[in-house]
């Protein structure tokens, strides 16, 4: 009876450790993205308009990834693992990773990023100021592959119907540190 109890306990603990490890990886990747794209943004002070906003939801991965796979030999080798993670119906947000990034650390970066917005909140801010200098940064759910040592993340910037851009970032994990290895399928309208 003890054996079954211990086995059950271990089964319950391992998924939670795996989930925590993935959230820590999500947070590390998110920190790299925020640090890169908010580097030139000004600190948000009273009355200062924030020009770059962060979208709260994780954008779902879709068939657009097939084009990224087709154009890169390294990613092609991992195509089956990546394709399994294309989940267009995904409904997740960045709150857990966001909290890990800014929980008692990275406070200077937090003064630039501020709170994340929904699409509706972003539209209200854009309409209120009526300027075409507002941008919404949308980050997809990371796709981990090659034994969890690589990740693909789409980062897109929405400004209006006409002015948008983005690319896929290929991340590599070395010694528990995620770095951007390559930019793939850059686009703009």
C-alpha positions as CSV (number, residue, x, y, z in Angstrom):
1,X,0.0,0.0,0.0
2,X,2.9,2.4,0.8
3,X,4.4,1.8,-2.7
4,X,1.1,2.9,-4.4
5,X,0.9,6.0,-2.2
6,X,4.5,7.0,-3.0
7,X,4.0,6.3,-6.7
8,X,0.8,8.4,-6.7
9,X,2.6,11.2,-4.9
10,X,5.5,11.2,-7.4
11,X,3.1,11.3,-10.3
12,X,1.3,14.3,-8.9
13,X,4.6,16.1,-8.2
14,X,6.3,15.6,-11.5
15,X,3.7,17.4,-13.7
16,X,3.8,20.4,-11.4
17,X,7.6,20.6,-11.5
18,X,7.4,20.3,-15.3
19,X,4.8,23.1,-15.5
20,X,6.9,25.3,-13.2
21,X,10.0,24.7,-15.3
22,X,8.1,25.6,-18.5
23,X,6.7,28.8,-16.8
24,X,10.3,29.7,-15.8
25,X,11.4,29.2,-19.4
26,X,8.4,31.2,-20.6
27,X,9.4,34.0,-18.2
28,X,13.1,33.9,-19.3
29,X,12.1,34.2,-22.9
30,X,9.5,36.9,-22.2
31,X,12.2,38.9,-20.3
32,X,14.5,38.7,-23.3
33,X,11.8,39.9,-25.6
34,X,10.7,42.7,-23.4
35,X,14.3,43.8,-22.8
36,X,15.0,43.9,-26.5
37,X,11.9,45.7,-27.7
38,X,11.5,48.1,-24.8
39,X,15.1,49.1,-24.8
40,X,14.4,52.4,-26.5
41,X,11.1,53.1,-24.7
42,X,11.0,55.8,-22.1
43,X,10.1,55.1,-18.5
44,X,6.4,55.6,-17.8
45,X,6.0,58.6,-15.5
46,X,2.9,60.5,-14.5
47,X,1.2,61.9,-17.6
48,X,3.6,60.3,-20.1
49,X,2.0,58.3,-22.8
50,X,3.2,54.8,-23.3
51,X,3.8,54.2,-27.0
52,X,4.5,50.4,-26.9
53,X,1.9,48.2,-25.1
54,X,2.2,44.6,-24.3
55,X,-0.8,42.3,-25.2
56,X,-1.9,40.1,-22.3
57,X,-2.9,37.0,-24.3
58,X,-0.5,34.5,-25.8
59,X,-1.1,34.5,-29.5
60,X,-1.9,31.0,-30.6
61,X,0.5,29.3,-33.1
62,X,-1.0,28.6,-36.5
63,X,-0.2,27.2,-39.9
64,X,2.0,30.2,-40.6
65,X,4.7,28.2,-38.8
66,X,4.7,25.8,-41.8
67,X,6.4,28.5,-43.9
68,X,9.0,29.0,-41.2
69,X,9.7,25.3,-41.1
70,X,10.0,25.1,-44.9
71,X,12.6,27.9,-45.0
72,X,15.0,26.7,-42.3
73,X,17.0,23.4,-42.4
74,X,17.5,23.2,-38.6
75,X,13.8,23.7,-37.9
76,X,12.9,21.3,-40.7
77,X,14.8,18.6,-38.8
78,X,12.4,19.2,-35.8
79,X,9.2,19.7,-37.9
80,X,7.2,16.9,-36.4
81,X,7.8,18.1,-32.8
82,X,7.0,21.7,-33.8
83,X,3.8,20.8,-35.8
84,X,2.3,19.0,-32.8
85,X,2.3,22.3,-30.9
86,X,0.3,24.3,-33.5
87,X,-2.8,24.9,-31.5
88,X,-4.9,27.7,-33.1
89,X,-7.6,27.5,-30.4
90,X,-5.2,28.3,-27.5
91,X,-6.5,30.5,-24.8
92,X,-3.6,31.4,-22.4
93,X,-2.2,34.6,-21.1
94,X,1.2,35.8,-20.0
95,X,0.3,36.6,-16.4
96,X,2.3,33.8,-14.8
97,X,5.5,34.5,-16.8
98,X,4.9,38.3,-16.4
99,X,4.7,37.9,-12.6
100,X,7.9,35.8,-12.5
101,X,9.8,38.4,-14.6
102,X,8.7,41.4,-12.4
103,X,8.3,39.8,-9.0
104,X,10.9,41.8,-7.0
105,X,13.2,42.0,-9.9
106,X,13.7,43.9,-13.2
107,X,12.0,46.9,-11.8
108,X,13.6,49.4,-14.3
109,X,12.2,47.3,-17.2
110,X,8.8,47.2,-15.5
111,X,8.7,51.0,-15.4
112,X,8.9,50.8,-19.2
113,X,6.5,47.9,-19.8
114,X,3.9,48.8,-17.3
115,X,0.7,46.7,-17.3
116,X,-0.4,44.6,-20.2
117,X,-3.5,45.5,-22.2
118,X,-6.3,43.6,-23.9
119,X,-6.9,44.5,-27.6
120,X,-10.0,46.5,-26.6
121,X,-8.0,48.5,-24.0
122,X,-5.3,49.2,-26.7
123,X,-7.9,50.5,-29.1
124,X,-9.3,52.9,-26.5
125,X,-5.9,54.3,-25.8
126,X,-5.2,54.7,-29.5
127,X,-8.5,56.4,-30.2
128,X,-8.1,58.7,-27.2
129,X,-4.8,60.1,-28.4
130,X,-5.6,59.8,-32.1
131,X,-2.0,59.4,-33.1
132,X,-0.5,56.6,-35.2
133,X,2.4,56.2,-32.9
134,X,0.8,53.6,-30.6
135,X,1.9,49.9,-31.0
136,X,0.7,46.7,-29.5
137,X,3.3,44.0,-29.1
138,X,1.8,40.5,-29.5
139,X,3.9,37.5,-28.4
140,X,2.9,33.9,-29.3
141,X,3.1,30.9,-27.1
142,X,6.6,29.6,-27.2
143,X,7.1,26.3,-29.0
144,X,9.8,24.3,-27.4
145,X,11.7,21.6,-29.3
146,X,15.0,19.7,-29.6
147,X,14.9,18.5,-26.0
148,X,13.7,21.9,-24.8
149,X,16.9,23.6,-25.8
150,X,15.3,25.7,-28.6
151,X,12.1,27.7,-28.8
152,X,10.2,29.5,-31.6
153,X,8.3,32.6,-30.7
154,X,6.4,35.0,-33.0
155,X,6.6,38.7,-32.0
156,X,4.2,41.0,-33.9
157,X,3.6,44.7,-33.7
158,X,0.1,45.9,-34.4
159,X,-0.3,49.7,-35.1
160,X,-3.3,49.9,-37.3
161,X,-4.9,48.0,-40.2
162,X,-2.0,49.2,-42.4
163,X,1.1,49.4,-40.2
164,X,2.1,46.1,-38.7
165,X,5.3,44.1,-38.5
166,X,6.8,41.0,-36.9
167,X,9.0,38.0,-37.2
168,X,9.7,34.7,-35.5
169,X,12.5,34.5,-33.0
170,X,14.6,31.3,-32.7
171,X,15.8,31.1,-29.1
172,X,18.5,28.8,-27.9
173,X,19.1,27.7,-24.3
174,X,22.7,27.5,-23.1
175,X,23.5,27.0,-19.4
176,X,19.9,27.8,-18.5
177,X,20.1,31.2,-20.3
178,X,17.8,31.8,-23.3
179,X,19.2,34.0,-26.1
180,X,17.9,35.0,-29.5
181,X,19.8,33.0,-32.1
182,X,18.0,34.0,-35.3
183,X,15.2,36.2,-36.7
184,X,13.0,34.3,-39.2
185,X,10.3,35.3,-41.6
186,X,10.4,39.0,-40.9
187,X,7.5,40.9,-42.4
188,X,5.9,44.4,-42.4
189,X,2.9,46.1,-44.0
